[in-house]
């Protein structure tokens, strides 16, 4: 997955994706390239609220392909974020996001993107009694006054 800066020139973004595809095709097998278009980010990255998404699924012929992709994408200023993930066998295919590309619109400059997941309730902290070991014996309190 590659997230590109939408403020970079179109030809520069296209060259970055083409170079990644060429590297994959030279030393591996490109299975799928999905251009998901411009989408809102879950949180701002380098003060950007939107990015151009590209999903590239491939089989690597050599481990050097992965390190070369990692290096070239780290250097590229146009790549806001990227992630190279090894999928286990049996993982379902990525969803077809091309239908949502035309329906997506860029948010206004003052719009804040929504959170990716709802807020979670805070986890209750255990009390001092709950921290005591299970086999610990608690002595009964001595009555005030004379000991028996």
Backbone as a ProteinNet text record, in pm:
[ID]
protein_1_A
[PRIMARY]
XXXXXXXXXXXXXXXXXXXXXXXXXXXXXXXXXXXXXXXXXXXXXXXXXXXXXXXXXXXXXXXXXXXXXXXXXXXXXXXXXXXXXXXXXXXXXXXXXXXXXXXXXXXXXXXXXXXXXXXXXXXXXXXXXXXXXXXXXXXXXXXXXXXX
[TERTIARY]
86.1	0	90.6	61.1	136.7	37.9	65	-14.7	71.2	24.1	101	44	133.5	96.2	21.5	-101.2	-182	-133.6	-51	0.9	123.4	178.4	289.7	233.7	318.2	275	230.7	131.6	73.6	178.5	266.1	366.2	468.9	498.2	592.1	528.8	400.9	330.4	320.7	288.6	277	411.4	520.4	653.3	688.9	652	680.5	608.5	483.1	406.1	461.1	494.8	549.9	684	767.5	896.5	876.2	780.5	752.3	700.6	610.3	559.1	672	760	870	964.4	993.7	1080.8	1016.5	887.2	816.2	813.3	780.8	772.1	908.3	1018	1151.4	1199	1162.1	1212.6	1102.8	982.6	872.1	755.2	637.6	516.4	410.2	368.5	264.4	129.5	55.9	-74.4	-186.4	-173.8	-284.1	-233.1	-283.4	-257.6	-391.5	-433.2	-559	-528.5	-580.9	-571.2	-699.8	-691.5	-809.9	-844.1	-763.7	-793.1	-760.5	-813.9	-789.9	-892	-842.6	-929.2	-881.4	-973.3	-939.5	-856.6	-759.3	-677.8	-750	-721.2	-780.5	-725.7	-603.4	-540.6	-442.2	-412.9	-322.7	-180.5	-120.6	18.9	90.3	192.2	265.2	169.4	72.7	-29	-116.8	-124.4	-209.7	-331.6	-449.2	-573.4	-620.4	-564.1	-600.9	-473.9	-489.1	-377	-430.9	-343	-375.7	-331.5	-425.5	-399.9	-372.6	-269.7	-239.3	-211.9	-280.9	-259.1	-191.1	-71.9	2.8	18.5	-36.6	-18.8	71.9	172.9	272.7	338.3	404.4	491.5	634.4	713	852.9	937.3	1016.1	1105.4	1229.7	1269.4	1389.3	1366	1432.1	1418.3	1475.9	1569.2	1628	1524.3	1420.9	1314.3	1247	1220	1153.7	1240.1	1367.6	1455.7	1474.4	1478.9	1491.2	1365.2	1247.9	1122.3	1116.5	1153.7	1152.5	1243.1	1361.4	1457.6	1407.2	1359.3	1316.9	1193.3	1101.1	982	1012.6	1112.2	1153.5	1215.9	1289	1357.5	1259.4	1156.6	1063.2	982.2	992.5	917.6	768.1	731.3	591.1	514.2	584	519.3	497.8	371.6	342.3	362.6	310	323.6	322.4	384.7	377.1	390.7	342.1	351.4	367.5	469.1	490.9	456.2	357.7	306.8	310.6	358	354.8	223.4	142.3	13.6	27	-43.6	-46.9	-136.7	-117.4	-202.3	-345.7	-440.8	-580.6	-641.3	-563.1	-617.1	-705.7	-827.3	-914.7	-857.6	-902.5	-855.5	-902.4	-828.6	-865.3	-996.1	-1075.9	-1202.7	-1180.3	-1277.6	-1271.7	-1317.8	-1225.6	-1256.3	-1278.2	-1272.8	-1286	-1424.2	-1528.2	-1662.9	-1673.9	-1600	-1606	-1521	-1433.3	-1343.4	-1421.9	-1517.6	-1591.8	-1685	-1729.1	-1819.5	-1744	-1611.9	-1533.3	-1512.4	-1508.1	-1476.6	-1374	-1297.5	-1194.1	-1259.6	-1217	-1273.1	-1222.9	-1295.9	-1251.8	-1127.3	-1059.1	-931.9	-950	-1066.5	-1086.6	-1156.7	-1187.7	-1255	-1154.1	-1198	-1114.4	-1166	-1078.3	-1126.6	-1178	-1277.7	-1335.9	-1237.6	-1254.1	-1166.8	-1192.5	-1089	-1099.9	-1184.6	-1185.2	-1266.4	-1327.6	-1439.8	-1506.1	-1422.2	-1449.6	-1376.5	-1408.9	-1311.2	-1328.4	-1347.7	-1423.5	-1442.1	-1310.3	-1274.9	-1150.5	-1160.8	-1049.7	-1045	-1045.8	-1137.3	-1139.6	-1012.2	-959.6	-838.4	-875.1	-796.2	-827.4	-806.4	-887.1	-872.4	-760.1	-722.1	-613.5	-647.8	-775.7	-816.5	-799.5	-823.8	-812.4	-667.3	-574	-432.6	-369.1	-436.8	-381.9	-379.5	-276.1	-270.3	-392.3	-429.6	-549.6	-535.5	-413.4	-396.8	-369.5	-364.9	-338.2	-459.4	-433.3	-538.5	-546.4	-665.5	-684.7	-732.6	-655.8	-691.6	-810.4	-903.9	-1017	-967.5	-1035.7	-998	-1019.5	-924.9	-936	-1038.8	-1128.3	-1221.9	-1146.4	-1190	-1124.6	-1157.5	-1066	-1089	-995.6	-1043.7	-960.7	-941.8	-817	-793	-847.9	-887	-945.9	-847.8
-116.2	0	122.3	215	339.1	454.9	550.5	672.2	787.1	853	958.4	1095.7	1193.7	1331.9	1387.5	1433.3	1485.6	1621.8	1689.2	1819.2	1807.5	1685.6	1663.4	1661.5	1690.6	1692.6	1553.1	1550.5	1424	1333.9	1390.7	1309.2	1251.3	1321.3	1271.2	1153.4	1167.3	1056	935.7	959.5	849.9	779.1	855.6	795	709.3	753.5	676.3	541	542.6	417.7	330.5	391.5	315.8	252.7	323.5	268	149.4	161.1	50	-71.3	-47.2	-156.6	-221.6	-139.7	-193	-278.4	-233.9	-310.7	-444.5	-442.3	-566.4	-660.9	-610	-694.5	-748.7	-676	-721.3	-836.6	-834.1	-935.7	-1008.9	-1006.9	-1076.3	-1086	-1103.7	-1116.2	-1022	-924.2	-831.7	-900.3	-918.7	-983.1	-883.4	-766.2	-672	-531.9	-433.3	-293	-222.1	-176.8	-104	40.7	129.3	272.4	311.3	333.3	363.9	512	591.9	733.4	814.2	934.1	1025.8	1000.8	978.6	948.7	1026.4	1049.1	1116.8	1023.2	1078.9	1002.7	992.5	890.8	875.5	981.4	1024	1128.8	1202.1	1327.3	1402.9	1344.7	1342.6	1300.9	1416.9	1469.7	1585.7	1698.5	1721.1	1826.1	1806.2	1683.8	1650.1	1574.6	1607.4	1541.5	1437.6	1439.4	1344	1287	1170.6	1107	1027	998.5	913.4	770.8	677.7	541.2	448.8	363.3	260	130.1	23.2	-109.2	-194.4	-243.6	-331.7	-466.3	-571.2	-705.6	-782.3	-848.8	-914.2	-1029.3	-1114.4	-1218.4	-1172.4	-1171.9	-1129.3	-1248.1	-1230.4	-1335	-1344.7	-1231.7	-1227.7	-1129.2	-1155.3	-1066.9	-928.8	-920.6	-791	-695.9	-749.9	-666.7	-587.8	-653.7	-587.9	-478	-503.9	-401.7	-284.6	-312.7	-204.8	-118.8	-182	-106.4	-20.3	-79.5	-6.9	115.8	98	208.6	318	281	382.1	458.3	390.6	459.9	547.6	509.9	595.1	725.5	717	833.5	929.2	875.8	957.6	1049	1178.8	1275.9	1269.7	1221	1216.3	1105.1	1006	896.3	937.5	966.7	1004	884.8	769.8	644.7	529.4	419.8	295.7	181.2	67.1	-51.1	-172.9	-253.7	-380.1	-489.6	-570.8	-672.7	-808	-908.8	-1045.1	-1107.4	-1152	-1212.5	-1363.6	-1420.6	-1566.2	-1624.5	-1751.3	-1820.8	-1824.6	-1807	-1812.9	-1679.5	-1572.4	-1440.5	-1398.2	-1350.7	-1311.7	-1194.5	-1183.9	-1076.4	-941.3	-838.5	-702.7	-663.9	-579.3	-538.7	-451.4	-452.6	-367.5	-228.6	-135.9	-0.8	94.9	45.3	134.3	197.1	130.4	187.1	308.2	308.6	419.2	538.3	523.3	632.5	749.5	724.9	836.2	901.5	825.1	880.6	959.3	937.8	1007.5	1151.7	1240.5	1379.2	1425.5	1521.4	1574.2	1662.4	1650.6	1735.6	1878.4	1971	2110	2126.7	2237.3	2259.7	2265.3	2313	2322.6	2200.9	2101.5	1981.4	1891.7	1830.1	1737.2	1597.4	1502.9	1369.1	1299.4	1214.7	1140.1	1035.1	995.5	892.4	760.1	677.6	549.3	450.7	460.6	370.8	448.5	398.5	472.2	474.1	571.7	583.2	463.4	418.5	302.9	348.6	269.7	295.9	268.3	345.9	318.7	185.5	115.4	-12.3	12.2	-53.8	-32.7	-85.1	-10.3	-49	-136.3	-240.8	-327.9	-253.5	-290.6	-233.1	-304	-253.5	-315.7	-458.9	-487	-622.7	-716.4	-669	-752.8	-781.5	-700.4	-721	-824.4	-859.9	-957.2	-1094.1	-1175.3	-1309.9	-1391	-1486.4	-1565.9	-1650.2	-1695.6	-1781.5	-1702	-1571.6	-1490.2	-1492.3	-1504.5	-1504.6	-1366	-1312.8	-1182.8	-1206.7	-1154.3	-1174	-1086.3	-1139.1	-1055.6	-940.6	-831	-712.9	-738.8	-693.4	-706.9	-608.5	-651	-553.9	-454.6	-330.5	-230.1	-256.6	-227.3	-254.5	-363.3	-451.8	-553.3	-670.6	-719.3	-838.8	-960.4	-1062.8	-1180.1	-1283.4
0	0	0	-89.1	-98.6	-90.4	-3.4	7.3	-43.5	-149	-212.9	-180	-174.3	-147.6	-268	-247.8	-357.4	-404.9	-327.5	-368.5	-459.6	-470.5	-562.4	-704.9	-801.2	-940.9	-984.7	-1072.8	-1120.6	-1185.9	-1269.5	-1337.8	-1240.1	-1133.3	-1031.8	-956.8	-921.4	-854.7	-946.9	-1074.9	-1170.7	-1189.9	-1191.1	-1206.1	-1085.6	-966.2	-845.5	-849.2	-888.8	-898.4	-1010.9	-1124.7	-1237.3	-1201.5	-1126.4	-1083.9	-989.7	-899.1	-807.2	-885.4	-980.5	-1064	-1143.8	-1201.9	-1282.6	-1198.1	-1076.7	-988.1	-952.6	-926.6	-891.8	-1010.7	-1128.8	-1247.7	-1289.6	-1258.3	-1295.1	-1207.1	-1077.6	-985.1	-909.7	-963.1	-898.5	-993.1	-936.3	-1016.6	-959.8	-1038.1	-997.1	-1016.9	-908.4	-915.2	-938.6	-877.5	-880.6	-848.3	-921.4	-888.9	-889	-773.3	-759.4	-727.3	-810.1	-784.7	-713.1	-582.4	-502.6	-508.2	-573.1	-587.8	-463.8	-460.7	-349.9	-241.2	-120.4	-6	116.4	206.7	332.1	419.3	488.1	582.4	716.2	791.5	924.2	1019.6	997.4	1077.2	986.7	1013.8	926.3	926.8	809.6	793.1	725.5	789.4	736.9	698.8	784.2	767.1	643.4	594.6	480.7	531.2	479.5	521.7	420.7	298.9	194.7	132.5	69.2	0.1	-117.2	-211.8	-326	-289.1	-288.9	-244.8	-363.4	-348.4	-447.3	-372	-411.7	-354.8	-460.7	-428.2	-517.8	-447.9	-508.5	-453.1	-547.6	-489.8	-573.8	-499.3	-576.2	-522.6	-544.9	-439	-450	-492.4	-597.2	-643	-556.1	-496.4	-412.3	-298.4	-186.9	-70.7	-98.4	-191.7	-225	-285.6	-348.5	-402.4	-290.7	-180.2	-68.3	-8.6	8.1	64.4	-32.7	-162.9	-260.9	-266.9	-259.9	-255.7	-130.2	-18.7	107.8	99.9	47.1	37.6	-55.8	-173.8	-270.7	-223	-153	-104.1	17.5	96.9	209.2	159.8	50.7	-3.8	-70.5	-134	-212.1	-121	-144.4	-65.9	-95.6	-213.1	-252.9	-181.3	-126.5	-55.4	90.1	125.9	264.7	357.3	317	392.5	294.5	334.3	258.3	356.9	317.2	403.6	314.5	343.4	273.7	373.4	338	429.7	361.3	433.2	383.6	430.2	334.8	367.7	376.6	472.3	484.8	376.7	349	252.4	305	216.3	255.4	293.9	291.4	322.5	205.8	233.3	122.2	43.3	-78.9	-166.8	-114.1	-149.8	-109.3	-178.1	-113.1	-174.2	-296.6	-386.2	-504.7	-464.2	-454.7	-409.7	-526.7	-649.2	-764.3	-772.9	-724.5	-729.1	-637.7	-526.8	-431.5	-470	-568	-604.5	-659.9	-747.7	-807.3	-706.2	-607.1	-506.4	-399.8	-388.1	-287.6	-331.5	-236.3	-265.5	-165	-205.5	-117.2	-12.7	114.3	217.9	202.9	259.5	254.2	340.1	322.2	392.4	543.5	590.3	734.6	793	710.3	760.9	830.5	937.1	1011.2	982	939	908.3	1033.7	1014.8	1126.3	1174.9	1299.2	1357.2	1287.6	1280.5	1212.8	1290.9	1421.2	1501.9	1616.9	1668.8	1776.1	1902.6	1987.5	2114.1	2202.1	2274.8	2362	2504.9	2579.1	2720.8	2792.1	2893.4	2965.8	3038.7	3045.2	3113.5	3263.4	3337.7	3482.5	3546.1	3640.1	3709.2	3828.5	3855.4	3969.2	4101.6	4200.3	4333.4	4406.1	4523.1	4599.1	4636	4668.6	4703.8	4585.5	4465.1	4347	4313.1	4361.4	4332.6	4424.7	4533.7	4627.7	4562.3	4591.2	4534.5	4577.9	4494.1	4519.9	4646.6	4679.9	4796.6	4925	4916.8	5036	5128.3	5256.2	5357.4	5417.5	5428.5	5489.4	5631.2	5727.8	5869.1	5903.5	5986.7	6026.8	6112.5	6104.9	6181.6	6328.9	6411.4	6558.1	6608.5	6696.9	6750.9	6838.6	6835.4	6916.3	7062.8	7144.3	7284.9	7331.9	7419.6	7479.4	7384.4	7375.3	7294.9	7366.4	7297.7	7360.9	7399
[MASK]
++++++++++++++++++++++++++++++++++++++++++++++++++++++++++++++++++++++++++++++++++++++++++++++++++++++++++++++++++++++++++++++++++++++++++++++++++++

